[in-house]
Amino acid sequence: MTRLSVTLDDFLEEQLRKVQGQLIIGRKRDVSFTTTANVVLMGGILGSKYLKEKDWQHIRDFLNDKQINIDAEGLTDNYLNSLK
């Protein structure tokens, strides 16, 4: 595994930490932040073909430094439920 250093947007880090917490609760064992980030990245890559135009617009807005308004709580719940 390659070791990289990345800088995360504060909002994205917060969401990843929430996912990490839910993974720890669901699996009843420690899950590293690296594992959490890799799982979310894999999910995003595999699921990208199912994204709707609205989802891609949120991504474009994020790339253009616009404030994004998404239901992060609901997205996290849906994502974690799909892992069960």
C-alpha positions in Angstrom: 0.0 0.0 0.0 1.3 3.4 -0.9 1.6 6.0 1.8 0.3 9.4 0.7 -0.4 12.7 2.4 -3.6 14.5 1.5 -5.3 17.6 2.7 -9.0 17.2 3.4 -11.7 19.8 3.4 -13.0 20.3 6.9 -16.5 19.2 6.0 -15.3 16.1 4.3 -13.1 15.1 7.2 -16.0 15.6 9.6 -18.1 13.3 7.4 -15.4 10.7 7.2 -15.0 10.7 11.0 -18.8 10.1 11.3 -18.5 7.2 8.9 -15.5 5.9 10.9 -17.5 6.1 14.1 -20.4 4.1 12.6 -18.1 1.5 11.2 -16.5 1.0 14.6 -20.0 0.7 16.2 -21.2 -1.7 13.5 -18.1 -3.9 13.4 -17.5 -3.7 17.1 -13.8 -3.2 16.6 -11.4 -0.5 15.7 -11.4 0.9 12.1 -8.6 3.2 11.2 -9.2 6.5 9.4 -7.1 5.2 6.5 -9.4 2.2 6.2 -12.5 4.5 6.4 -11.1 6.8 3.7 -10.3 3.8 1.4 -13.8 2.3 1.9 -15.5 5.6 1.1 -13.3 6.1 -1.9 -14.0 2.6 -3.2 -17.7 3.1 -2.7 -17.5 6.4 -4.6 -15.6 4.8 -7.5 -17.9 1.8 -7.7 -21.1 3.9 -7.2 -20.2 6.8 -9.5 -22.1 5.3 -12.4 -25.3 5.6 -10.3 -24.9 9.3 -9.5 -27.7 11.5 -10.7 -27.1 14.9 -12.4 -27.9 16.6 -9.1 -25.1 14.7 -7.4 -22.6 15.6 -10.1 -23.7 19.3 -9.8 -22.8 19.1 -6.0 -19.4 17.8 -7.0 -18.9 20.5 -9.6 -19.9 23.1 -7.0 -17.4 21.7 -4.6 -14.7 21.9 -7.2 -15.6 25.5 -7.9 -15.3 26.4 -4.2 -19.0 26.9 -3.7 -20.7 26.0 -0.5 -22.4 22.6 -0.9 -25.7 21.8 0.8 -26.2 18.1 1.1 -28.0 15.9 3.6 -24.7 14.4 4.9 -26.4 12.6 7.7 -28.8 10.8 5.4 -26.0 10.0 3.0 -23.8 8.5 5.7 -26.7 6.4 7.0 -27.5 5.1 3.5 -23.8 4.3 2.9 -23.3 2.5 6.2 -26.5 0.5 5.8 -25.3 -0.7 2.4 -22.2 -2.1 4.1 -24.1 -4.4 6.4 
